[in-house]
Amino acid sequence: MEISNEDRETLERLEEELWREETRFDTQRMNELIAQDFFEFGRSGRVYPREHTLAVARQSIDAVFPLPEFQARLLDENTAQVTYNSAVTYDGVVEYARRSSIWSRTTSGWVLRFHQGTPFQP
C-alpha cells in the first residue's frame, strides 16, 4: 500500500510540530495531536504516558529541520509509521536518536499513538 504525497507531507509537518517550541508547548494543539492511549519509549529507555508528555515544561528545542532521513509508510489504510533521525542540541551537546512514530487517521485528522527514540552515534 503506497502512501500518498499529501499524507507523507502532512505526517512530516505534524511530526515537526512535536519538535517546534511554538507548537510542542501549545497545550490545546498537543491535546489534538496526541491520542488518549499514547505512550512513548524515550531515548533514555523510560516509558512516558500521555500525561507526562503533555506536562513537560516549556523549554528551548534546538532540533535539525527538515527531520533527517524522514520516511513514512502506511501499515493499513488508516495507520502510518514514520521514521527519521533526530539531532537535537542540549547544552552544547548534540544528541542523536533513531525515531519511530505510529499515527492513526481519525475523522478529525492524524493522531499520534506511539513514539520511540533509540540513541545512536553517526
N, C-alpha and C positions, 0 to 999 in steps of 0.2 A: 504494500500500500504506500503510495507516494504522497509525501506532504506537499501541500500547495505552497507557492511562494508567499502568498498572503499569510497563511498560518505560520510559516517559518519566520517571517518578518515580525509578526505580532508577538510570537513567543520570545524572539530575541529582544524586542523592545520591553516586554514585561519582565524578562529576566534582568535586564539592565536597570529597571526601576528598583529592583532589590539592592542594587549597588550604588544608587544615586541618593545622596543625602536628602534632597528635597522630596523625594517620594518614599524612601525607605522609612523615614520617621514621620510620615503623614499617616496618622492612626486610621483615619477613615479609608484611605487608599489601601493600606495593608489589610484592613478588615475585609475589603472587597476581593483582594487578590489571594489571600491565604485561606485555604479551605478549613472548615471546622475540625477535620480529622488530621490536619497537617502535623508532621513531625520531621525532625532533621537529625541525621548523624553528622555532627560537626567535624570540622577539620581536626579538632582536639581529640576526637573519639567519643565525646559526650553526646548524649541524646537530649535534644531540645524539643519540648512540646510547643504547640502553637502559642500558649500563654507566655512562655519565656521569650519566644521570638518577637512577639508583639510588644513586650515590656522592655526591650533593650533601650538604654538611654541614648539620646541623640549624641552623635559624635561625627567627626570628620571621616569621610571614606575616600581614600586615595587609590582607586581601582583603575586598571587599564581598560580603555574602550577603543574600538569595539572589543567585546569579550573574545579573547584569543581562542582559536580552534572551535568556534561555535558550530555545533551540528544539531539538527532536530530531525526526529523521525516519529511517524505515527506508530503506536503499538496496536491501536484499533481506531475506528472512526472518530472516537471522542477522547482518546488518550494519547498524549505525546510525551516523549522523553527528549530532553535537551541535555547536551554535554558540552563542556568547554573547560578551559583552564582559566583560573583566576590568578592575577598578580596584583596584590594589594600591599601598599606600604604602610607599616605601623612603626612609629618612632624611628624612621630611617631605615628600617629593615623590610625587604620585600619578602612576603610570604606567598608561596605558590601552592595551588591546590588544583586537583582534577575535580570538576564539579559535575553533578548529575541531578536533574530535577524531573519529577513526574508532574505533568499538568493534565487537568481534566477540562473538557469543553462542557460548559453548562449553558442554560438558556440566557444567562447574563454575561457570558464570556468565559475565558480560560481562568481556572483557579489552580493554585499551587497545592499539591497534595503531599509531596515528599521532596526532600533535598538531602544531598550528601556531599561532603567535601573530604578529599583524601590528599594529604600533603605529598608533595614531590619536589625534587630539585631538578631544574632544567639542565 
